[in-house]
Amino acid sequence: MITRFRVQNYKALRDVTLDLTPVHVLIGPNDSGKTSLLEALAALCRSVERPFSEVFRRSIERRAYLFSVSWTPPCYQFDGYELETYRDGKIYDCLPVTTKERFRAIEGKPYEIDFQRPATTLYYGKSEESSAFQNLKAQGYPEDLLDQISDQLRGVHFYRFSPEALKIPVVLDARRQGRMEFNGFGLPQLLDEIRNDRARFTRLEERFCELFHYMAAIELPVQDSFASLPSDHRQVQRSEFASGKGIQFRLKDGSKLLAEDASDGMFLVLAYLALLHLPEPPRVLLIEEPENGIHPARLKEIIRILKQLVSEQSHTQVLMTTHSPYVLHEFTPEEVTLCIREPNGEVKTRRLSESKSVHELSDVFSLGEIWNIDGDDKLMDKFEPEEQMAP
């Protein structure tokens, strides 16, 4: 599990550190850096297995990003690598920051790596299509160390689900295997992959039918489908369709419920259940505003599914953003971080466990109610170090 994530000079994040729990929530007003933090962590995770040209946006200005992560149980602290982009937009350098202390064992003897040698330009032509760690291995950095760090970071999923995208039938595509698009496009394929393990799919189906008691089965019929998400799938001509998989439901009375007639909340629950039942669940799951399009009572079930995912898959970690006090009802102050942008544009973060107001009111009100009472600005004004707070 990632216990701490630090990012410097990424978008509006000058220098921000997050102390994380297995399931963690970011709150704060719009434009307070919440989404940027998810994007920064996603970029770091993706960089161990994807080409930089897919991970980092090109910039017209010279930029030096720095990412740092720590894990538990203690293995290694990885203080990241620095990316420098120049005016032509190419990433020329990706190198560990330049001291021996940056790769070190938390337990045992530190790796003796000579980071004092001159920085080597990593990108020449096609090498821009390599991942960070492929380039670092090529330079002679210890493969066992890089492999351990890579194992901690690979397998990130990042979603902001759109019920409309979840409902659309899809052409099966190996490039999408084991995941959906950011908006949830590809859910029928994901369910079809889970169905390859009949027992696993049955567990998913049973849990879904428990939540929607009038349901009897989830069906994945072959039907006209989309290879990618169109701007308006209702306007696509039939000649543009290809064969793929869709979703429909069989009710207990024997009738069928088509995807377009099903509720948005039903499909949101189904998407989270699919993540829970994947053969290889995400190591890091990033979610923007899970409350969108769902009733507060059903939202509680979503949070339970996510917590079940973490408890059943010990390597999975969830980080989400929210504007809903109903989400906070399900969390402790240690599991929530408030993000605020200061007048100078700098993003600051504080865990709610450090809030004097939360400490004083938690016996009377839920965390969501305290957030409603105080609001973001007042809550940020009432922080103090935890060690100074009365027990």
Buried (B, 14 or more C-beta within 10 A) or exposed (E): BBBBBBBBBBBBBBEBEBBBBBBBBBBBBEEBBBBBBBBBBBBBBBBBBBBBEEBBEEBEEEBEBBBBBBBEEEBBBBBBBBBBBBEEEEBBBBBBBEEBEBBBEEEEEEBEBEBEEEBEEBBEEEBBEBBBBBBBBEEEBBEEBBEBBBEBBBBBBBBBBBBBBBBBBBBBEEEBEBBBBBBBBBBBBBBBBBBEEEEBBEBBBEBBBEBBEEBBEBBBEEBBBBEEBEEEBEEEEEEEBEEBBBBBBBEEEEEEBEBEEBBBBBBBBBBBBBBBBBEEBBBBBBBBBBBBBBEEEBBBBBBEBBBBBBEEBEEBBBBBBBEBBBBBBBBEBBBBBBBBBEEEEBBBBBBBBBBBBBBBBBEEBBBBBBBEEBEBEEBBEBBEEEEEBEE
